[in-house]
């Protein structure tokens, strides 16, 4: 899995934050749908961010992306790395292994979920060879035994390859050949940019323009994006709560499901009737004697009503007979 240093350099981008602003760096990583690691460093101060499919991934509560606007000095190192089957970054840019049932489907899913620009080579034990090219997670073309195939149609054929080997190699994003790019995830305005991690940095941090400059020293952080620093606290005294990125009116594309765990809970559905908050009235109680007395009183009332009806009917019958006899 190791490559020569000259070839490895095409998978690595280094530079100065004075020459390439943090905003330019961030947007470039989004456009190439970076999967790898970004490291910002100035002296002993360092910040590491893991990127998957063009997004900086961090746990809810981490401060990595919130501190990005404060990095106006120092150096940056961006390295491409391929994820494993569980979505964890490896230390290389390729994966190899043996073919088995369902392996081709897993390869397609790995490239699509992580928006990889990569080349896949399958070698069957019979000597047949197939290549599939992915660009930004989309299967573009395929060649099976020297014959061109639609990448999607080829999948049904390749699913039957359950013996042999496979090799997935990321294509370099920083070499001489221009890498494929896509739009940034969110619209830009007023010289600010939005991050897609646990916080929206554009709502509480301004980029330095003119006299309004951020501190030249970036926040001190360990090699983890979860550190909070005094400089950062001073710049953002009231960090915003996690926002729903899918609800942003300026969104240029949907946020992938990997960040779903950082979203706030949705409000109750429209039309849902919630229980009343009014105090309840306690139920009254009665003894057996009171119940029996009430039942007896009800029975007596019924008897009186019946007797009255009989008397009235007899009276009416007598009156009718007297009239007829006349």
Secondary structure, 3 states (H helix, E strand, C coil): CCCCHHHHHHHEEEEECCCCCHHHHHHHHHHCCCCEEEEEEECCEEEEEEEECCEEECCCCCCCHHHHHHCCCCEEEEEECCECCCCCECCCCEEEEECCCCHHHHHHHHHHHCCCCEEEEEECCCCCEEEEEEECCEEEEEEECCEEECHHHHHHHHCCCCCCEEEEEECCCCCCCCCCCCCCCECCECCECCCCCCCCHHHCCCCCECCECCCCCCCCCCCCCCCCCHHHHHHCCCCCCCCCHHHCCCECCCCCHHHHHHCCCCCCCCCCCCCCCCCCCCCCCCCHHHHHHHHHHHHHHHHHHHHHHHHHHHHHHHHHHHHHHC
